Amino acid sequence: MFAVEVRDHVMIAHSFKGDLFGPAQALHGATFVIDAAFLAETLDENGVVIDIGRAHEALKEVLGPLNYKNLDEVPEFKGVNTTTEFLTKHVHDHLSQAARDDRLGRPGGELHAIRVTISESHVARAWYEAKI
C-alpha cells in the first residue's frame, strides 16, 4: 500500500457536555495537528498516489472554516461534542468528497482509503480511516 500524507493545524475553542469530560465541560482552547494520509494500492501513470499540492489545498479547505473558531458556535456542529474522534471523521468526509470529485490529481476511484489523524497534544491523538 502506498500513501501520501499532508499536515496542517487549527486553533479552536470548544466545550463538551457530559460528566465524562470533567473540566473539559468548560470552554477551552486547543491546537490540533491534522495529518491526512491518502492510500492507494498502486501508483498512477505519473508515479504518485495523488498530487501532494492538491491534497494540501483540500485539507486547508476543510480546516479553514474551523480555524480560530469556537466550535460550539458552528451551526453544523450544534448539539455535538466536537471530540477529536468526531473531528477526524468530519475531516475525512470532506476529503473523501474531494477525492470523489476528482480534485486530488487522480480519479478518486483509484484510491483505496483516507486516514485522518488529529493530534491534540504530544501524547494523545485519534484517527479515522475508511474507504472513499
Buried (B, 14 or more C-beta within 10 A) or exposed (E): EBBBBBEBEBEBBBBBEEEEBEEBBEEEEBEBBBBBBBBBEEEBEEEBBBBBEBBBBBBEEBBEEBEEBBBBEBEEBEEBBBBBEBBBBBBBBBBBBBBBEEBBBBEBEBBBBBBBBBBBEEEEBBBBBEEB
